[in-house]
């Protein structure tokens, strides 16, 4: 019987194999220069994407406004009477159009904040008037939903420079967040008060680091604004993430919006030299608070996470 010869592959010795693997791993490790270049390219790509999406959102504003205008014209019945079914359909169209307008406006604001195109315009104003105006805009929607909204003006607040339209946007986003998640019959409180904000400096730690801050020993240098509610609350592990771009809490992915409302709040508050945070426990509601200084010029805006 003829024998069959098999080809046998002989692997390198362990020492040789280890040297080859080490060399391959060394080639795979990028140098600091390569990492820096890759990061710069990633930033540039992200910037181009944000600009392109922002441009697309801007182009959608005009045709959407025209469509909403036609819906309002039809609802006015100036072009003829409507039957109940037609009114219902037009009402649904109007609601959908307003939601789409909100999405577009949120993304345009986010795009401007992301690319540095949204500048703060500080002017001396009355914060009580600003907060009262926002509450008045939201009061009807809260009543229709069966929610109570409370705001009591604080006469201890001084007139100081802030960007009123952007602060109104911050408050509106926080109220909208409560509006989405607080169940019918719930309550939302809006409160503002003078506050002594003692900023810690890493190079100069406080002499008595173990002691609590004593706010009554100095004059307030900022205002603290809070929006509290009786909603379901948010677990502690998400207290930072809720301010991230496009973040959605697990279990509420089907909720309206793009997950930009609180991200815009964070960026705008930081743009005014302030900071924002969340206090909440599951089942115990939420309390969103932010600080803005009375003297914004000494507190340059910072981009990124809360300081």
N, C-alpha and C positions, 0 to 999 in steps of 0.2 A: 504494500500500500504506500502510495506516495505521501510523504509528509507535507503539511501545509505550514509555511513559515509566516508568522505574524509580525507585523511591524510594531515595535514597542517604543513608546515615547519615554525618554528618560528625562525627568524634571531636573532643574538645577538643584544644586545643594542648598540646604536651608540658608547658609550664609549668603550665597549668591542671590537667592530669591528675596531675602530681606533687603539686600542692597538695592536691588531693582525696584522693589516696592517703595523704599525710602526715597529713591531718586524720583519716582513718579509722583509721590506725594509732594515733594519739594517743588516740582514743576507746577503742581496744581495750586499751591499757595500764592496768592497774588501779593505783589509788593505794595507798600503804602501809596506809591505814586499811581499804580493801577487802580487801587481802591478809590483814591481821590478823583481820578478821571471818571470812573464808573459812576460815582456819586454825583458828580457834576452833570454827566449825561442824563442820569435819571431825573435830576432836578429840572434840567432843560426840557426833557420830554413831558414831565408833569406840568410844567408851565405852559407848554404849547397846547397840551390837552385841555387845561383849564381855560386858556384863552379861546380855544376853538369852541368849547361848549358854552362859554359865556357869550360869544358872538352869536351862536345859534339861538340861545335863549333870548338874546336881545332882538333878533330878527323875528321871533315869534310874538313879541309884545304887540306890534301894530296890527297884524291880522286878527289876533285874539281879541284885541280891543274893539275892532270893527264888528266881529261876530257877536260879542257881548252887547254892542250897541244895537244891532239888529234885533236881538232877543228882547231887549228892553222896549224897542219900538213896537214889536208885535204884542208885547204884554200890555202896552198902553192902549191897545185896540184902536189906535188912530188909523190903522189900515183895514179895519173891519172888526166885527165882534168875534169873540172866541167862545167855543163850547168848553165845558169843564175839562174834558180830556186834553184839549189843546193847551189850556192853562197849566195843567199838570205837567205836560211834556216840556213846555217852555220853562216852567219852574225848575225842573230837573236839569235842563240845559244851562240855565243861569247858575245853579249851584256848581255844576261841573266846570263851567267857565271861570267862576271865582276861585275854585280850588286850583285850577291850572294857572291862573294868574298868580296865586300865592306861591306855587312851586317855582314859577319863572322868577318872581321877585326874590325868593330866597336864594336861588342859584346865582342870580346877578349880584346880590349882596355878598354872597360867599366868594364869588369870583373876584370881585373888587377888593375884598379884604385879603384874599390869598395873594393877589398880585400887587398889593400895596397901592391900589388906585382909589381907595376910599379914605379921604382925609378928614380929620376931626376939625370942626369949626366951633371953637369955644366962645360963648357969649354969656354975660351975667344974666341969670334968669331965676325965677321962683320955682323950686322943685315941686312944691305943693300943687301949683297950677299944672305943671307937666303931668304929674301922676293923676290928678283929678280928670284931666282931659282924656287920658288913656282909659280910665275906669268908665267914663261916660260912653266911650265908643264900644266898650265890651259889655256894658250893663244889660242891654237888650238881649244879646245872645245868651248871657248867663241866665236871665230870667226865663227865656224860652226853654232852656235846658233844665230848669228847676234847680239851679245853683244859686247860692247866696254869695255876693261879692261885697266885701267891706273895706272901706278906706277912710281913715280919719286923718285930716291934715294935722301936721305937727308945727306949731307956731314957733318952735325953737330952732327951726331950720333957717339958716341965713341965705341971703341971695349970694350966689357964687357962680363962677363961669363953668358951664358944661355945654355939651352938644345936645341941645334939646331934642331934635328929631331922632338922633341915634339912641338917646336914652329912652325915648318913647318906644322905639323899636325893641329895645331890650326888655322893657316892662311888658310890651305886647306879646313878645315871644314867651315870656315866663307865664303870663296869664293864659295864653293859648295852650301851653303845656298842661297846666292844671285843668283847663276846660276839656281837654281830650281824655284825661284819665280819672278825674274825680267823678264818682257815680252820682246819679240824680239824687237830689236832696242834700248834697255835700256843701261845704263852705270853703271859700277862699278869702284870705286876708292879705291886704297890701299895706305895708308899714314902712316908714322911713324915720330915721333919727340921727342926730349928730353922733359922731363916733371918734374916739381917740385911737388912731391907727399907728401903733408903734412898730415900725419896720425893723426887723432884726438885720444887722450887718455881720456877715461872716467874719470879717477882719476884726471887729470890735464886739465880742460877745458881751451881753449884759453882766453887770457885776454880780447880781443875785439871780443866776439863771434858774435856780430852783423855785423862786417865788413867782406867784401869779402876777399878771400885769395889773397895775392899779390905775384904771382909767380916770379916776377922779382927781388925780394930781396934776393934770395938764388940760389945756383947752382942746376941744375937739378939732381935728384937722381934716375930717372927712365925713361923708354921710354913708350910713348903712341902710340899704333898701332890702326888704325881704318880702317874698311871696310865699305864704304858707297855705297848705290845703289839707283836706281830710281824705285824700286819695289812698290808694293801696300801698304807697311807699315803695322804696327802692332798696334792694339789698346793698350792704356796705361795699361789696366787691365791685360795684358798678358806679360808685360815687364820683370817680374820676373819669371813667369812660363815657359817661353820659354827655360830656362836653366835647367828645371827639367828633370829627367830621363823619357824617353818614352813619352814625352809630344808632342801632336799634336794640332795645332791651329784648332779651330772649322771651318769646311768647307773645310779643306785640308787633311782630314783623308785618302784619297786615294793617297796622294802623296807618292813617293818612300821613303824608309828609315824606320827606327824603332823609330825615335824620340830621337836618342842618340847623334847626331852631336853636338848640342850646349851644351848638358850635358857634353860631353867629353871636349869641349872647357873650360867650367867653371872649371872642376876638374883639368885639366892640367895647366891652368893659376894659380889657387890657389896653385898647387904643386910647381910652380916657385915663390911663394910668392906674387902673384899679385891679381888683381881683374878684373872683366869684367862686362860690363853693356850695355844696349841698349837704344838708343834714336830714337824715331819713332812716327809718326802720320799717321793715315789712309790716304792713297793717296799721302803721301809725302816721301815715301822711308824709308829705315832703315839705321842706323849708329851703328854698333857694335864696341865698343872700349874696349881695355884692357890695363892695366898697368903691367909692370914687372920691378922690381927694378934692379939698376945696381949692387947692393950688395946683392945677394940672400941669403947669409949665415945669414944675420941679420933679415931675414923675413921667419920664418919657415912656411911650408905649413900648411894650415888649411883645414879641411874637412867640407863640408856642404855648406851653403849659402854664398853669397858674404859678406865680412866684410865691 
